Amino acid sequence: MPTNEHVKLFIPGPVEVSKKTFHAFCSPMIGHRSGDFKKLYGGIQPRLQTLFGTRQPVFLSTSSAWGVMEGAIRNLVAKKVLNCMCGAFSDKWFDVSKRCGKEAGALQVEWGQPILPAQVDAALAAGGYDAITLIHNETSCGVRNPLKEIAAVVKKYPGVLFIVDTVSSFSTEPIPMDELGIDVLLTGSQKALALPPGLALFSVSERAFERAATLRDRGYYFDFLEFKKNQEQDMTPSTPVISHIYALCSKLDDIFEEGVDVRHARHARLNGIVHEWVTSRGFEFFAPDGYRSLSLTCVKNTRGVDVAEWIKRLREKYRCVIDGGYGKLKGATFRISNMGDENEETITALLAWLDDTLPA
Ligand SMILES: *Cc1c(COP(=O)(O)O)cnc(C)c1O
């Protein structure tokens, strides 16, 4: 539970979890084969489908996002997968594909650069692929890939199934799965949804189920057909993290009370406030204009600030933290999240605290 010692998170995941969410998380347990559970899961299904922009069922996986990212490879890739890579998470997906024993091709651009539709077109035109992975919002370097344009390219290749990770963009902007022809849309709990880590949400197209049915070695825990079969009775294949589902239900109440469009607009506005601060303080963005994340900002440390010292001061004086750069970008960048429940007041306060603690 948050205490006086609690350090508020402005890192791009896990993000700050509200007291209301924690309260819901701590609801008393119910049996996962009980009517109460079916009511809980069945009850949130319509709102989940609205957020996913799909008529397909939405599944709940007791795992972090990686479970479903790996599962998507095992369920969908029969021949060869094209992994679009522009940062830490998308790079790793290529590695995971190979570890699953699949043939994989790399569409690699420099960290911070977007994946462009023409590059996807050229790679798929070379042939041999039957699936493609894309991370919509590459959290490690703040790149927002042009999902709509890439989706239009993938549609030209009917045998290629489209797997999209929206871990840090889900519910911060419209991502209409059916309309874009996405075959697997997945997200996690601890980023854009501001829940504790440990739950993943995903939906699967009919043609992806058809592909899965032809594949052996789907395993059990992440077998999409098991999820489908169980969801038909508002259940999950194995005992799910029921606490998370209570928290998710509470979060959906929040989202729909605020209004989905209003929520999208809030994220854009808060992101704009951070952007304004970045430019006015003489910093630059790590990603090029037009391809910057709307839910976090990856800032190029062009002023050569001691980022570690900055965060230390921020933590000591204001009991909060931003992120000091992912992996090889540590110190050369820093990241500020505007995901979850942040608002004008909290973001403006953070930026003032950053000004106050900036090392000379
Ligand atoms: C955090 C993140 C992941 C991995 O999530 P886990 O919860 O660690 O499994 C995957 N993709 C993106 C875009 C992320 O930001």
The ligand as a MOL file (V3000), in Angstrom:
LIG
                    3D

  0  0  0     0  0            999 V3000
M  V30 BEGIN CTAB
M  V30 COUNTS 15 15 0 0 0
M  V30 BEGIN ATOM
M  V30 1 C 6.7060 -3.0320 -21.2610 0
M  V30 2 C 6.4820 -3.4510 -22.6360 0
M  V30 3 C 6.4570 -4.8000 -22.9930 0
M  V30 4 C 6.7580 -5.9160 -22.0470 0
M  V30 5 O 5.8890 -5.9720 -21.0100 0
M  V30 6 P 6.0890 -7.0200 -19.8220 0
M  V30 7 O 5.0240 -6.5470 -18.8980 0
M  V30 8 O 7.4600 -6.8450 -19.2640 0
M  V30 9 O 5.8600 -8.3590 -20.3750 0
M  V30 10 C 6.1950 -5.1110 -24.2950 0
M  V30 11 N 5.9740 -4.1730 -25.2120 0
M  V30 12 C 6.0000 -2.8670 -24.9100 0
M  V30 13 C 5.7480 -1.8620 -25.9780 0
M  V30 14 C 6.2560 -2.4690 -23.6090 0
M  V30 15 O 6.2820 -1.1620 -23.3150 0
M  V30 END ATOM
M  V30 BEGIN BOND
M  V30 1 1 1 2
M  V30 2 1 2 3
M  V30 3 2 2 14
M  V30 4 1 3 4
M  V30 5 2 3 10
M  V30 6 1 4 5
M  V30 7 1 5 6
M  V30 8 2 6 7
M  V30 9 1 6 8
M  V30 10 1 6 9
M  V30 11 1 10 11
M  V30 12 2 11 12
M  V30 13 1 12 13
M  V30 14 1 12 14
M  V30 15 1 14 15
M  V30 END BOND
M  V30 END CTAB
M  END
